[in-house]
Amino acid sequence: MASHGEKSADMSEMLQFMKLIGHLKRIPRTGWVYRKVKNPESVSDHMYRMAIMSLTITDPTVDRDRCIKLALVHDMTECIVGDIAPSDNISKTEKHRREEEAMRHLSSLLPEGLKQEIYALWEEYESQSSPEARLVKQFDLLEMIMQAHEYEELEGTPGRLQEFFDSTTGRFHHPDVLQLLSSLNEQRGRSTKELKESQTDGSESEH
């Protein structure tokens, strides 16, 4: 049985872990920062909606609870290394090395069992070694373009963030994700048309 001192040390490390995870609430998503989006979402904002996507998946062939866990863990290392974007010109090998080092530190703060589980979930997502990991990767991309669409609507700038949509071409495969994507594209098409029409009407009324 663990002594009082050992339990206190364990809780101290757990608190340190939780404080590090808390940084994710204050780390903005780099892609939006680089595109000068006002008040960009945080990494934890992004992960939260991915977890909700996982919670609402209807496919009985995938482990829903595992998808939720993967969504919550997949960007966890960014609380230490930050949100490294492709335009940062950091190689995939170096990015992985930094994130692996961060995950080793994060998981070392957890008790045995949980330590192995969290690290294994992160590795599973990184290696895309399961149907759940591959589905959650699609949620990662889908959540990104949903957010891009929402920023375009909020800013009244239809099509400004098209590059994010272009980067996901051909990367969606799961039927549920494809249905959501189709609905998103339809809604974006309608709102883009409406925004452009309202802007045209506004400019004509000025003359």
ABEGO torsion letter per residue (X at the ends): XBBAAAAAAAAAAAAAAAAAAAAAAABBBAAAAAAGBBGBBBAAAAAAAAAAAAAABABAABBAAAAAAAAAAAAAAAAAAEBBBAAAGBBAAAAAAAAAAAAAAAAAABBBGAAAAAAAAAAAAAAGABAAAAAAAAAAAAAAAAAAAAAAAAAGBBGAAAAAAAAABGABABAAAAAAAAAAAAAAAAAAAAAAAAAAAAAAAAX
